[in-house]
Amino acid sequence: MEIYTYSEARQNLKSVMDKVESNCEEAIIHRRDGENMVLMSESEYNGWIETMRIYSNPAQRKHIEESIEQFKSGDVSVFSLEELERLSND
């Protein structure tokens, strides 16, 4: 993650945005008299929003946490693609 002053970001906005996009990481824009800002791609932002939406729902969060524990304990089933297709058609 790179940190830019407000002036650096303003003067090199296209370059900063290109780096954020190509490196798939955020950039911090430091402001002397205000709160710092984060610049990220729209797809990265949408991913963060979706994750927060899922984890803010207690039932979904519990289901995910239980699934992770099942996976860690080896309590999983392995299917071939053909088996999954048959199951989805039933």
HTML snippet that shows the backbone in 3Dmol.js (N, CA, C, O; Angstrom):
<script src="https://3Dmol.org/build/3Dmol-min.js"></script>
<div id="view" style="width:600px;height:400px;position:relative"></div>
<script>
const pdb = `
ATOM      1  N   MET A   1       0.856  -1.166   0.000  1.00  0.00           N
ATOM      2  CA  MET A   1       0.000   0.000   0.000  1.00  0.00           C
ATOM      3  C   MET A   1       0.903   1.229   0.000  1.00  0.00           C
ATOM      4  O   MET A   1       1.826   1.342   0.806  1.00  0.00           O
ATOM      5  N   GLU A   2       0.622   2.128  -0.904  1.00  0.00           N
ATOM      6  CA  GLU A   2       1.422   3.349  -0.983  1.00  0.00           C
ATOM      7  C   GLU A   2       0.679   4.502  -0.322  1.00  0.00           C
ATOM      8  O   GLU A   2      -0.551   4.535  -0.282  1.00  0.00           O
ATOM      9  N   ILE A   3       1.454   5.437   0.190  1.00  0.00           N
ATOM     10  CA  ILE A   3       0.898   6.625   0.833  1.00  0.00           C
ATOM     11  C   ILE A   3       1.338   7.841   0.037  1.00  0.00           C
ATOM     12  O   ILE A   3       2.518   8.005  -0.272  1.00  0.00           O
ATOM     13  N   TYR A   4       0.374   8.692  -0.290  1.00  0.00           N
ATOM     14  CA  TYR A   4       0.631   9.906  -1.060  1.00  0.00           C
ATOM     15  C   TYR A   4       0.136  11.105  -0.274  1.00  0.00           C
ATOM     16  O   TYR A   4      -0.846  11.015   0.462  1.00  0.00           O
ATOM     17  N   THR A   5       0.815  12.216  -0.432  1.00  0.00           N
ATOM     18  CA  THR A   5       0.250  13.458   0.095  1.00  0.00           C
ATOM     19  C   THR A   5      -0.892  13.852  -0.833  1.00  0.00           C
ATOM     20  O   THR A   5      -0.994  13.357  -1.956  1.00  0.00           O
ATOM     21  N   TYR A   6      -1.738  14.736  -0.358  1.00  0.00           N
ATOM     22  CA  TYR A   6      -2.831  15.229  -1.186  1.00  0.00           C
ATOM     23  C   TYR A   6      -2.287  15.817  -2.482  1.00  0.00           C
ATOM     24  O   TYR A   6      -2.820  15.551  -3.559  1.00  0.00           O
ATOM     25  N   SER A   7      -1.226  16.614  -2.381  1.00  0.00           N
ATOM     26  CA  SER A   7      -0.643  17.257  -3.566  1.00  0.00           C
ATOM     27  C   SER A   7      -0.091  16.228  -4.540  1.00  0.00           C
ATOM     28  O   SER A   7      -0.295  16.351  -5.748  1.00  0.00           O
ATOM     29  N   GLU A   8       0.611  15.207  -4.031  1.00  0.00           N
ATOM     30  CA  GLU A   8       1.148  14.155  -4.908  1.00  0.00           C
ATOM     31  C   GLU A   8       0.024  13.427  -5.630  1.00  0.00           C
ATOM     32  O   GLU A   8       0.108  13.182  -6.834  1.00  0.00           O
ATOM     33  N   ALA A   9      -1.025  13.084  -4.895  1.00  0.00           N
ATOM     34  CA  ALA A   9      -2.150  12.368  -5.497  1.00  0.00           C
ATOM     35  C   ALA A   9      -2.832  13.228  -6.552  1.00  0.00           C
ATOM     36  O   ALA A   9      -3.172  12.734  -7.628  1.00  0.00           O
ATOM     37  N   ARG A  10      -3.032  14.491  -6.260  1.00  0.00           N
ATOM     38  CA  ARG A  10      -3.689  15.391  -7.208  1.00  0.00           C
ATOM     39  C   ARG A  10      -2.850  15.556  -8.468  1.00  0.00           C
ATOM     40  O   ARG A  10      -3.380  15.485  -9.577  1.00  0.00           O
ATOM     41  N   GLN A  11      -1.554  15.774  -8.311  1.00  0.00           N
ATOM     42  CA  GLN A  11      -0.678  16.006  -9.460  1.00  0.00           C
ATOM     43  C   GLN A  11      -0.476  14.751 -10.305  1.00  0.00           C
ATOM     44  O   GLN A  11      -0.204  14.848 -11.501  1.00  0.00           O
ATOM     45  N   ASN A  12      -0.606  13.584  -9.695  1.00  0.00           N
ATOM     46  CA  ASN A  12      -0.345  12.318 -10.392  1.00  0.00           C
ATOM     47  C   ASN A  12      -1.553  11.386 -10.339  1.00  0.00           C
ATOM     48  O   ASN A  12      -1.398  10.170 -10.238  1.00  0.00           O
ATOM     49  N   LEU A  13      -2.745  11.952 -10.407  1.00  0.00           N
ATOM     50  CA  LEU A  13      -3.951  11.164 -10.178  1.00  0.00           C
ATOM     51  C   LEU A  13      -4.058   9.961 -11.109  1.00  0.00           C
ATOM     52  O   LEU A  13      -4.362   8.859 -10.653  1.00  0.00           O
ATOM     53  N   LYS A  14      -3.814  10.150 -12.398  1.00  0.00           N
ATOM     54  CA  LYS A  14      -3.918   9.024 -13.332  1.00  0.00           C
ATOM     55  C   LYS A  14      -2.937   7.924 -12.963  1.00  0.00           C
ATOM     56  O   LYS A  14      -3.302   6.749 -12.944  1.00  0.00           O
ATOM     57  N   SER A  15      -1.707   8.288 -12.672  1.00  0.00           N
ATOM     58  CA  SER A  15      -0.688   7.310 -12.300  1.00  0.00           C
ATOM     59  C   SER A  15      -1.060   6.583 -11.009  1.00  0.00           C
ATOM     60  O   SER A  15      -0.904   5.366 -10.908  1.00  0.00           O
ATOM     61  N   VAL A  16      -1.546   7.325 -10.037  1.00  0.00           N
ATOM     62  CA  VAL A  16      -1.952   6.720  -8.760  1.00  0.00           C
ATOM     63  C   VAL A  16      -3.095   5.736  -8.999  1.00  0.00           C
ATOM     64  O   VAL A  16      -3.074   4.622  -8.475  1.00  0.00           O
ATOM     65  N   MET A  17      -4.090   6.139  -9.785  1.00  0.00           N
ATOM     66  CA  MET A  17      -5.220   5.255 -10.069  1.00  0.00           C
ATOM     67  C   MET A  17      -4.767   4.020 -10.839  1.00  0.00           C
ATOM     68  O   MET A  17      -5.237   2.917 -10.564  1.00  0.00           O
ATOM     69  N   ASP A  18      -3.863   4.189 -11.796  1.00  0.00           N
ATOM     70  CA  ASP A  18      -3.343   3.043 -12.549  1.00  0.00           C
ATOM     71  C   ASP A  18      -2.620   2.063 -11.630  1.00  0.00           C
ATOM     72  O   ASP A  18      -2.767   0.850 -11.786  1.00  0.00           O
ATOM     73  N   LYS A  19      -1.839   2.572 -10.671  1.00  0.00           N
ATOM     74  CA  LYS A  19      -1.138   1.700  -9.721  1.00  0.00           C
ATOM     75  C   LYS A  19      -2.127   0.944  -8.839  1.00  0.00           C
ATOM     76  O   LYS A  19      -1.964  -0.251  -8.594  1.00  0.00           O
ATOM     77  N   VAL A  20      -3.146   1.644  -8.369  1.00  0.00           N
ATOM     78  CA  VAL A  20      -4.161   1.002  -7.532  1.00  0.00           C
ATOM     79  C   VAL A  20      -4.819  -0.133  -8.309  1.00  0.00           C
ATOM     80  O   VAL A  20      -5.025  -1.224  -7.778  1.00  0.00           O
ATOM     81  N   GLU A  21      -5.143   0.132  -9.561  1.00  0.00           N
ATOM     82  CA  GLU A  21      -5.805  -0.882 -10.384  1.00  0.00           C
ATOM     83  C   GLU A  21      -4.870  -2.051 -10.690  1.00  0.00           C
ATOM     84  O   GLU A  21      -5.260  -3.206 -10.523  1.00  0.00           O
ATOM     85  N   SER A  22      -3.657  -1.773 -11.129  1.00  0.00           N
ATOM     86  CA  SER A  22      -2.762  -2.853 -11.554  1.00  0.00           C
ATOM     87  C   SER A  22      -2.211  -3.665 -10.388  1.00  0.00           C
ATOM     88  O   SER A  22      -1.949  -4.858 -10.540  1.00  0.00           O
ATOM     89  N   ASN A  23      -2.030  -3.039  -9.232  1.00  0.00           N
ATOM     90  CA  ASN A  23      -1.498  -3.753  -8.064  1.00  0.00           C
ATOM     91  C   ASN A  23      -2.588  -4.369  -7.197  1.00  0.00           C
ATOM     92  O   ASN A  23      -2.291  -5.100  -6.252  1.00  0.00           O
ATOM     93  N   CYS A  24      -3.842  -4.079  -7.511  1.00  0.00           N
ATOM     94  CA  CYS A  24      -4.980  -4.587  -6.727  1.00  0.00           C
ATOM     95  C   CYS A  24      -4.811  -4.281  -5.241  1.00  0.00           C
ATOM     96  O   CYS A  24      -5.079  -5.128  -4.388  1.00  0.00           O
ATOM     97  N   GLU A  25      -4.367  -3.068  -4.943  1.00  0.00           N
ATOM     98  CA  GLU A  25      -4.274  -2.661  -3.543  1.00  0.00           C
ATOM     99  C   GLU A  25      -4.638  -1.190  -3.411  1.00  0.00           C
ATOM    100  O   GLU A  25      -4.695  -0.451  -4.394  1.00  0.00           O
ATOM    101  N   GLU A  26      -4.878  -0.794  -2.196  1.00  0.00           N
ATOM    102  CA  GLU A  26      -5.350   0.551  -1.920  1.00  0.00           C
ATOM    103  C   GLU A  26      -4.185   1.532  -1.849  1.00  0.00           C
ATOM    104  O   GLU A  26      -3.027   1.145  -1.687  1.00  0.00           O
ATOM    105  N   ALA A  27      -4.524   2.806  -1.975  1.00  0.00           N
ATOM    106  CA  ALA A  27      -3.558   3.885  -1.763  1.00  0.00           C
ATOM    107  C   ALA A  27      -4.127   4.799  -0.684  1.00  0.00           C
ATOM    108  O   ALA A  27      -5.326   5.079  -0.662  1.00  0.00           O
ATOM    109  N   ILE A  28      -3.273   5.251   0.193  1.00  0.00           N
ATOM    110  CA  ILE A  28      -3.672   6.197   1.235  1.00  0.00           C
ATOM    111  C   ILE A  28      -3.317   7.596   0.753  1.00  0.00           C
ATOM    112  O   ILE A  28      -2.210   7.842   0.274  1.00  0.00           O
ATOM    113  N   ILE A  29      -4.267   8.500   0.886  1.00  0.00           N
ATOM    114  CA  ILE A  29      -4.011   9.903   0.565  1.00  0.00           C
ATOM    115  C   ILE A  29      -4.014  10.657   1.888  1.00  0.00           C
ATOM    116  O   ILE A  29      -5.045  10.801   2.545  1.00  0.00           O
ATOM    117  N   HIS A  30      -2.825  11.133   2.258  1.00  0.00           N
ATOM    118  CA  HIS A  30      -2.625  11.811   3.540  1.00  0.00           C
ATOM    119  C   HIS A  30      -3.017  13.282   3.410  1.00  0.00           C
ATOM    120  O   HIS A  30      -2.554  13.994   2.518  1.00  0.00           O
ATOM    121  N   ARG A  31      -3.879  13.713   4.323  1.00  0.00           N
ATOM    122  CA  ARG A  31      -4.287  15.120   4.349  1.00  0.00           C
ATOM    123  C   ARG A  31      -3.765  15.745   5.624  1.00  0.00           C
ATOM    124  O   ARG A  31      -3.926  15.195   6.714  1.00  0.00           O
ATOM    125  N   ARG A  32      -3.152  16.874   5.481  1.00  0.00           N
ATOM    126  CA  ARG A  32      -2.542  17.555   6.624  1.00  0.00           C
ATOM    127  C   ARG A  32      -3.579  17.977   7.659  1.00  0.00           C
ATOM    128  O   ARG A  32      -3.358  17.817   8.859  1.00  0.00           O
ATOM    129  N   ASP A  33      -4.702  18.510   7.206  1.00  0.00           N
ATOM    130  CA  ASP A  33      -5.685  19.058   8.147  1.00  0.00           C
ATOM    131  C   ASP A  33      -6.995  18.281   8.169  1.00  0.00           C
ATOM    132  O   ASP A  33      -8.026  18.818   8.576  1.00  0.00           O
ATOM    133  N   GLY A  34      -6.967  17.054   7.747  1.00  0.00           N
ATOM    134  CA  GLY A  34      -8.193  16.263   7.744  1.00  0.00           C
ATOM    135  C   GLY A  34      -7.865  14.790   7.840  1.00  0.00           C
ATOM    136  O   GLY A  34      -6.700  14.394   7.867  1.00  0.00           O
ATOM    137  N   GLU A  35      -8.900  13.994   7.891  1.00  0.00           N
ATOM    138  CA  GLU A  35      -8.708  12.553   7.970  1.00  0.00           C
ATOM    139  C   GLU A  35      -8.155  12.031   6.648  1.00  0.00           C
ATOM    140  O   GLU A  35      -8.542  12.506   5.580  1.00  0.00           O
ATOM    141  N   ASN A  36      -7.257  11.062   6.716  1.00  0.00           N
ATOM    142  CA  ASN A  36      -6.722  10.450   5.507  1.00  0.00           C
ATOM    143  C   ASN A  36      -7.840   9.757   4.734  1.00  0.00           C
ATOM    144  O   ASN A  36      -8.863   9.380   5.304  1.00  0.00           O
ATOM    145  N   MET A  37      -7.634   9.598   3.444  1.00  0.00           N
ATOM    146  CA  MET A  37      -8.592   8.936   2.576  1.00  0.00           C
ATOM    147  C   MET A  37      -7.949   7.695   1.968  1.00  0.00           C
ATOM    148  O   MET A  37      -6.726   7.598   1.870  1.00  0.00           O
ATOM    149  N   VAL A  38      -8.782   6.759   1.568  1.00  0.00           N
ATOM    150  CA  VAL A  38      -8.308   5.539   0.918  1.00  0.00           C
ATOM    151  C   VAL A  38      -8.863   5.515  -0.494  1.00  0.00           C
ATOM    152  O   VAL A  38     -10.053   5.741  -0.715  1.00  0.00           O
ATOM    153  N   LEU A  39      -7.983   5.236  -1.447  1.00  0.00           N
ATOM    154  CA  LEU A  39      -8.387   5.101  -2.846  1.00  0.00           C
ATOM    155  C   LEU A  39      -8.288   3.628  -3.203  1.00  0.00           C
ATOM    156  O   LEU A  39      -7.236   3.011  -3.036  1.00  0.00           O
ATOM    157  N   MET A  40      -9.388   3.064  -3.694  1.00  0.00           N
ATOM    158  CA  MET A  40      -9.392   1.658  -4.111  1.00  0.00           C
ATOM    159  C   MET A  40     -10.260   1.507  -5.345  1.00  0.00           C
ATOM    160  O   MET A  40     -11.066   2.382  -5.660  1.00  0.00           O
ATOM    161  N   SER A  41     -10.092   0.392  -6.042  1.00  0.00           N
ATOM    162  CA  SER A  41     -10.894   0.156  -7.239  1.00  0.00           C
ATOM    163  C   SER A  41     -12.346  -0.100  -6.842  1.00  0.00           C
ATOM    164  O   SER A  41     -12.636  -0.477  -5.707  1.00  0.00           O
ATOM    165  N   GLU A  42     -13.242   0.110  -7.785  1.00  0.00           N
ATOM    166  CA  GLU A  42     -14.659  -0.124  -7.514  1.00  0.00           C
ATOM    167  C   GLU A  42     -14.917  -1.597  -7.200  1.00  0.00           C
ATOM    168  O   GLU A  42     -15.719  -1.907  -6.318  1.00  0.00           O
ATOM    169  N   SER A  43     -14.251  -2.502  -7.907  1.00  0.00           N
ATOM    170  CA  SER A  43     -14.471  -3.930  -7.644  1.00  0.00           C
ATOM    171  C   SER A  43     -13.989  -4.305  -6.240  1.00  0.00           C
ATOM    172  O   SER A  43     -14.624  -5.111  -5.559  1.00  0.00           O
ATOM    173  N   GLU A  44     -12.870  -3.724  -5.809  1.00  0.00           N
ATOM    174  CA  GLU A  44     -12.377  -3.959  -4.447  1.00  0.00           C
ATOM    175  C   GLU A  44     -13.384  -3.410  -3.428  1.00  0.00           C
ATOM    176  O   GLU A  44     -13.693  -4.074  -2.439  1.00  0.00           O
ATOM    177  N   TYR A  45     -13.882  -2.222  -3.668  1.00  0.00           N
ATOM    178  CA  TYR A  45     -14.879  -1.598  -2.788  1.00  0.00           C
ATOM    179  C   TYR A  45     -16.131  -2.476  -2.698  1.00  0.00           C
ATOM    180  O   TYR A  45     -16.645  -2.728  -1.608  1.00  0.00           O
ATOM    181  N   ASN A  46     -16.615  -2.937  -3.856  1.00  0.00           N
ATOM    182  CA  ASN A  46     -17.817  -3.773  -3.867  1.00  0.00           C
ATOM    183  C   ASN A  46     -17.600  -5.061  -3.081  1.00  0.00           C
ATOM    184  O   ASN A  46     -18.510  -5.537  -2.403  1.00  0.00           O
ATOM    185  N   GLY A  47     -16.396  -5.625  -3.169  1.00  0.00           N
ATOM    186  CA  GLY A  47     -16.081  -6.820  -2.390  1.00  0.00           C
ATOM    187  C   GLY A  47     -16.134  -6.557  -0.895  1.00  0.00           C
ATOM    188  O   GLY A  47     -16.664  -7.366  -0.133  1.00  0.00           O
ATOM    189  N   TRP A  48     -15.581  -5.418  -0.476  1.00  0.00           N
ATOM    190  CA  TRP A  48     -15.626  -5.038   0.938  1.00  0.00           C
ATOM    191  C   TRP A  48     -17.075  -4.869   1.409  1.00  0.00           C
ATOM    192  O   TRP A  48     -17.444  -5.344   2.483  1.00  0.00           O
ATOM    193  N   ILE A  49     -17.881  -4.197   0.608  1.00  0.00           N
ATOM    194  CA  ILE A  49     -19.283  -3.963   0.979  1.00  0.00           C
ATOM    195  C   ILE A  49     -20.027  -5.288   1.101  1.00  0.00           C
ATOM    196  O   ILE A  49     -20.785  -5.490   2.050  1.00  0.00           O
ATOM    197  N   GLU A  50     -19.817  -6.186   0.150  1.00  0.00           N
ATOM    198  CA  GLU A  50     -20.482  -7.489   0.191  1.00  0.00           C
ATOM    199  C   GLU A  50     -20.053  -8.278   1.428  1.00  0.00           C
ATOM    200  O   GLU A  50     -20.889  -8.893   2.091  1.00  0.00           O
ATOM    201  N   THR A  51     -18.777  -8.263   1.736  1.00  0.00           N
ATOM    202  CA  THR A  51     -18.279  -8.963   2.924  1.00  0.00           C
ATOM    203  C   THR A  51     -18.898  -8.386   4.194  1.00  0.00           C
ATOM    204  O   THR A  51     -19.317  -9.134   5.077  1.00  0.00           O
ATOM    205  N   MET A  52     -18.955  -7.070   4.287  1.00  0.00           N
ATOM    206  CA  MET A  52     -19.562  -6.443   5.473  1.00  0.00           C
ATOM    207  C   MET A  52     -21.046  -6.780   5.560  1.00  0.00           C
ATOM    208  O   MET A  52     -21.569  -6.993   6.655  1.00  0.00           O
ATOM    209  N   ARG A  53     -21.730  -6.829   4.418  1.00  0.00           N
ATOM    210  CA  ARG A  53     -23.153  -7.160   4.413  1.00  0.00           C
ATOM    211  C   ARG A  53     -23.368  -8.584   4.919  1.00  0.00           C
ATOM    212  O   ARG A  53     -24.255  -8.835   5.734  1.00  0.00           O
ATOM    213  N   ILE A  54     -22.553  -9.505   4.429  1.00  0.00           N
ATOM    214  CA  ILE A  54     -22.685 -10.903   4.846  1.00  0.00           C
ATOM    215  C   ILE A  54     -22.382 -11.051   6.332  1.00  0.00           C
ATOM    216  O   ILE A  54     -23.144 -11.686   7.061  1.00  0.00           O
ATOM    217  N   TYR A  55     -21.276 -10.471   6.781  1.00  0.00           N
ATOM    218  CA  TYR A  55     -20.877 -10.640   8.174  1.00  0.00           C
ATOM    219  C   TYR A  55     -21.729  -9.837   9.150  1.00  0.00           C
ATOM    220  O   TYR A  55     -21.674 -10.088  10.354  1.00  0.00           O
ATOM    221  N   SER A  56     -22.508  -8.887   8.666  1.00  0.00           N
ATOM    222  CA  SER A  56     -23.391  -8.151   9.572  1.00  0.00           C
ATOM    223  C   SER A  56     -24.679  -8.926   9.840  1.00  0.00           C
ATOM    224  O   SER A  56     -25.449  -8.569  10.732  1.00  0.00           O
ATOM    225  N   ASN A  57     -24.911  -9.988   9.067  1.00  0.00           N
ATOM    226  CA  ASN A  57     -26.078 -10.837   9.274  1.00  0.00           C
ATOM    227  C   ASN A  57     -25.658 -11.994  10.188  1.00  0.00           C
ATOM    228  O   ASN A  57     -24.884 -12.855   9.768  1.00  0.00           O
ATOM    229  N   PRO A  58     -26.153 -12.028  11.426  1.00  0.00           N
ATOM    230  CA  PRO A  58     -25.707 -13.053  12.378  1.00  0.00           C
ATOM    231  C   PRO A  58     -25.907 -14.489  11.881  1.00  0.00           C
ATOM    232  O   PRO A  58     -25.056 -15.346  12.117  1.00  0.00           O
ATOM    233  N   ALA A  59     -27.011 -14.754  11.203  1.00  0.00           N
ATOM    234  CA  ALA A  59     -27.271 -16.116  10.722  1.00  0.00           C
ATOM    235  C   ALA A  59     -26.261 -16.513   9.646  1.00  0.00           C
ATOM    236  O   ALA A  59     -25.752 -17.634   9.653  1.00  0.00           O
ATOM    237  N   GLN A  60     -25.975 -15.603   8.727  1.00  0.00           N
ATOM    238  CA  GLN A  60     -24.995 -15.908   7.681  1.00  0.00           C
ATOM    239  C   GLN A  60     -23.600 -16.078   8.275  1.00  0.00           C
ATOM    240  O   GLN A  60     -22.864 -16.988   7.895  1.00  0.00           O
ATOM    241  N   ARG A  61     -23.243 -15.203   9.201  1.00  0.00           N
ATOM    242  CA  ARG A  61     -21.930 -15.287   9.835  1.00  0.00           C
ATOM    243  C   ARG A  61     -21.778 -16.624  10.567  1.00  0.00           C
ATOM    244  O   ARG A  61     -20.736 -17.272  10.471  1.00  0.00           O
ATOM    245  N   LYS A  62     -22.819 -17.032  11.295  1.00  0.00           N
ATOM    246  CA  LYS A  62     -22.775 -18.302  12.023  1.00  0.00           C
ATOM    247  C   LYS A  62     -22.618 -19.470  11.054  1.00  0.00           C
ATOM    248  O   LYS A  62     -21.837 -20.386  11.308  1.00  0.00           O
ATOM    249  N   HIS A  63     -23.353 -19.443   9.947  1.00  0.00           N
ATOM    250  CA  HIS A  63     -23.262 -20.512   8.950  1.00  0.00           C
ATOM    251  C   HIS A  63     -21.848 -20.598   8.373  1.00  0.00           C
ATOM    252  O   HIS A  63     -21.308 -21.693   8.217  1.00  0.00           O
ATOM    253  N   ILE A  64     -21.255 -19.460   8.059  1.00  0.00           N
ATOM    254  CA  ILE A  64     -19.889 -19.436   7.515  1.00  0.00           C
ATOM    255  C   ILE A  64     -18.904 -19.984   8.542  1.00  0.00           C
ATOM    256  O   ILE A  64     -18.048 -20.804   8.209  1.00  0.00           O
ATOM    257  N   GLU A  65     -19.022 -19.538   9.780  1.00  0.00           N
ATOM    258  CA  GLU A  65     -18.105 -19.997  10.827  1.00  0.00           C
ATOM    259  C   GLU A  65     -18.239 -21.501  11.066  1.00  0.00           C
ATOM    260  O   GLU A  65     -17.238 -22.190  11.262  1.00  0.00           O
ATOM    261  N   GLU A  66     -19.473 -22.011  11.049  1.00  0.00           N
ATOM    262  CA  GLU A  66     -19.684 -23.453  11.208  1.00  0.00           C
ATOM    263  C   GLU A  66     -19.093 -24.220  10.028  1.00  0.00           C
ATOM    264  O   GLU A  66     -18.505 -25.286  10.211  1.00  0.00           O
ATOM    265  N   SER A  67     -19.245 -23.690   8.838  1.00  0.00           N
ATOM    266  CA  SER A  67     -18.693 -24.339   7.644  1.00  0.00           C
ATOM    267  C   SER A  67     -17.174 -24.388   7.700  1.00  0.00           C
ATOM    268  O   SER A  67     -16.570 -25.392   7.320  1.00  0.00           O
ATOM    269  N   ILE A  68     -16.558 -23.319   8.166  1.00  0.00           N
ATOM    270  CA  ILE A  68     -15.096 -23.292   8.300  1.00  0.00           C
ATOM    271  C   ILE A  68     -14.646 -24.343   9.308  1.00  0.00           C
ATOM    272  O   ILE A  68     -13.669 -25.052   9.068  1.00  0.00           O
ATOM    273  N   GLU A  69     -15.350 -24.450  10.433  1.00  0.00           N
ATOM    274  CA  GLU A  69     -15.002 -25.451  11.446  1.00  0.00           C
ATOM    275  C   GLU A  69     -15.170 -26.865  10.893  1.00  0.00           C
ATOM    276  O   GLU A  69     -14.341 -27.735  11.159  1.00  0.00           O
ATOM    277  N   GLN A  70     -16.242 -27.102  10.123  1.00  0.00           N
ATOM    278  CA  GLN A  70     -16.435 -28.419   9.506  1.00  0.00           C
ATOM    279  C   GLN A  70     -15.267 -28.742   8.581  1.00  0.00           C
ATOM    280  O   GLN A  70     -14.753 -29.861   8.590  1.00  0.00           O
ATOM    281  N   PHE A  71     -14.854 -27.772   7.793  1.00  0.00           N
ATOM    282  CA  PHE A  71     -13.740 -27.973   6.869  1.00  0.00           C
ATOM    283  C   PHE A  71     -12.456 -28.287   7.629  1.00  0.00           C
ATOM    284  O   PHE A  71     -11.729 -29.215   7.277  1.00  0.00           O
ATOM    285  N   LYS A  72     -12.184 -27.505   8.677  1.00  0.00           N
ATOM    286  CA  LYS A  72     -10.959 -27.707   9.463  1.00  0.00           C
ATOM    287  C   LYS A  72     -10.933 -29.085  10.127  1.00  0.00           C
ATOM    288  O   LYS A  72      -9.873 -29.698  10.254  1.00  0.00           O
ATOM    289  N   SER A  73     -12.095 -29.564  10.545  1.00  0.00           N
ATOM    290  CA  SER A  73     -12.153 -30.861  11.225  1.00  0.00           C
ATOM    291  C   SER A  73     -12.224 -32.026  10.239  1.00  0.00           C
ATOM    292  O   SER A  73     -12.215 -33.185  10.653  1.00  0.00           O
ATOM    293  N   GLY A  74     -12.293 -31.735   8.954  1.00  0.00           N
ATOM    294  CA  GLY A  74     -12.349 -32.791   7.944  1.00  0.00           C
ATOM    295  C   GLY A  74     -13.739 -33.334   7.718  1.00  0.00           C
ATOM    296  O   GLY A  74     -13.905 -34.342   7.032  1.00  0.00           O
ATOM    297  N   ASP A  75     -14.735 -32.689   8.278  1.00  0.00           N
ATOM    298  CA  ASP A  75     -16.125 -33.120   8.140  1.00  0.00           C
ATOM    299  C   ASP A  75     -16.703 -32.562   6.841  1.00  0.00           C
ATOM    300  O   ASP A  75     -17.617 -31.737   6.849  1.00  0.00           O
ATOM    301  N   VAL A  76     -16.147 -33.031   5.730  1.00  0.00           N
ATOM    302  CA  VAL A  76     -16.568 -32.542   4.414  1.00  0.00           C
ATOM    303  C   VAL A  76     -16.768 -33.723   3.479  1.00  0.00           C
ATOM    304  O   VAL A  76     -16.264 -34.819   3.725  1.00  0.00           O
ATOM    305  N   SER A  77     -17.499 -33.491   2.421  1.00  0.00           N
ATOM    306  CA  SER A  77     -17.691 -34.493   1.380  1.00  0.00           C
ATOM    307  C   SER A  77     -17.055 -33.980   0.103  1.00  0.00           C
ATOM    308  O   SER A  77     -17.125 -32.792  -0.213  1.00  0.00           O
ATOM    309  N   VAL A  78     -16.433 -34.899  -0.628  1.00  0.00           N
ATOM    310  CA  VAL A  78     -15.786 -34.535  -1.884  1.00  0.00           C
ATOM    311  C   VAL A  78     -16.574 -35.174  -3.012  1.00  0.00           C
ATOM    312  O   VAL A  78     -16.856 -36.373  -2.989  1.00  0.00           O
ATOM    313  N   PHE A  79     -16.930 -34.357  -4.007  1.00  0.00           N
ATOM    314  CA  PHE A  79     -17.699 -34.831  -5.150  1.00  0.00           C
ATOM    315  C   PHE A  79     -16.974 -34.493  -6.435  1.00  0.00           C
ATOM    316  O   PHE A  79     -16.286 -33.477  -6.529  1.00  0.00           O
ATOM    317  N   SER A  80     -17.136 -35.355  -7.422  1.00  0.00           N
ATOM    318  CA  SER A  80     -16.632 -35.032  -8.757  1.00  0.00           C
ATOM    319  C   SER A  80     -17.623 -34.076  -9.408  1.00  0.00           C
ATOM    320  O   SER A  80     -18.741 -33.905  -8.921  1.00  0.00           O
ATOM    321  N   LEU A  81     -17.218 -33.463 -10.493  1.00  0.00           N
ATOM    322  CA  LEU A  81     -18.107 -32.553 -11.211  1.00  0.00           C
ATOM    323  C   LEU A  81     -19.359 -33.288 -11.676  1.00  0.00           C
ATOM    324  O   LEU A  81     -20.464 -32.749 -11.606  1.00  0.00           O
ATOM    325  N   GLU A  82     -19.184 -34.511 -12.150  1.00  0.00           N
ATOM    326  CA  GLU A  82     -20.329 -35.299 -12.619  1.00  0.00           C
ATOM    327  C   GLU A  82     -21.307 -35.577 -11.476  1.00  0.00           C
ATOM    328  O   GLU A  82     -22.521 -35.501 -11.663  1.00  0.00           O
ATOM    329  N   GLU A  83     -20.776 -35.899 -10.292  1.00  0.00           N
ATOM    330  CA  GLU A  83     -21.641 -36.152  -9.142  1.00  0.00           C
ATOM    331  C   GLU A  83     -22.400 -34.890  -8.738  1.00  0.00           C
ATOM    332  O   GLU A  83     -23.583 -34.955  -8.404  1.00  0.00           O
ATOM    333  N   LEU A  84     -21.733 -33.760  -8.768  1.00  0.00           N
ATOM    334  CA  LEU A  84     -22.407 -32.497  -8.441  1.00  0.00           C
ATOM    335  C   LEU A  84     -23.508 -32.192  -9.439  1.00  0.00           C
ATOM    336  O   LEU A  84     -24.587 -31.738  -9.059  1.00  0.00           O
ATOM    337  N   GLU A  85     -23.239 -32.439 -10.716  1.00  0.00           N
ATOM    338  CA  GLU A  85     -24.266 -32.201 -11.737  1.00  0.00           C
ATOM    339  C   GLU A  85     -25.467 -33.105 -11.512  1.00  0.00           C
ATOM    340  O   GLU A  85     -26.609 -32.663 -11.646  1.00  0.00           O
ATOM    341  N   ARG A  86     -25.222 -34.375 -11.168  1.00  0.00           N
ATOM    342  CA  ARG A  86     -26.331 -35.294 -10.888  1.00  0.00           C
ATOM    343  C   ARG A  86     -27.122 -34.822  -9.674  1.00  0.00           C
ATOM    344  O   ARG A  86     -28.352 -34.849  -9.690  1.00  0.00           O
ATOM    345  N   LEU A  87     -26.432 -34.394  -8.627  1.00  0.00           N
ATOM    346  CA  LEU A  87     -27.119 -33.910  -7.427  1.00  0.00           C
ATOM    347  C   LEU A  87     -27.960 -32.680  -7.714  1.00  0.00           C
ATOM    348  O   LEU A  87     -29.052 -32.526  -7.166  1.00  0.00           O
ATOM    349  N   SER A  88     -27.455 -31.806  -8.569  1.00  0.00           N
ATOM    350  CA  SER A  88     -28.199 -30.577  -8.859  1.00  0.00           C
ATOM    351  C   SER A  88     -29.418 -30.846  -9.727  1.00  0.00           C
ATOM    352  O   SER A  88     -30.354 -30.046  -9.743  1.00  0.00           O
ATOM    353  N   ASN A  89     -29.422 -31.962 -10.450  1.00  0.00           N
ATOM    354  CA  ASN A  89     -30.562 -32.301 -11.306  1.00  0.00           C
ATOM    355  C   ASN A  89     -31.637 -33.069 -10.555  1.00  0.00           C
ATOM    356  O   ASN A  89     -32.757 -33.203 -11.047  1.00  0.00           O
ATOM    357  N   ASP A  90     -31.315 -33.571  -9.379  1.00  0.00           N
ATOM    358  CA  ASP A  90     -32.293 -34.349  -8.593  1.00  0.00           C
ATOM    359  C   ASP A  90     -33.284 -33.471  -7.901  1.00  0.00           C
ATOM    360  O   ASP A  90     -34.168 -33.968  -7.203  1.00  0.00           O
TER     361      ASP A  90
END
`;
const viewer = $3Dmol.createViewer("view");
viewer.addModel(pdb, "pdb");
viewer.setStyle({}, {cartoon: {color: "spectrum"}});
viewer.zoomTo();
viewer.render();
</script>
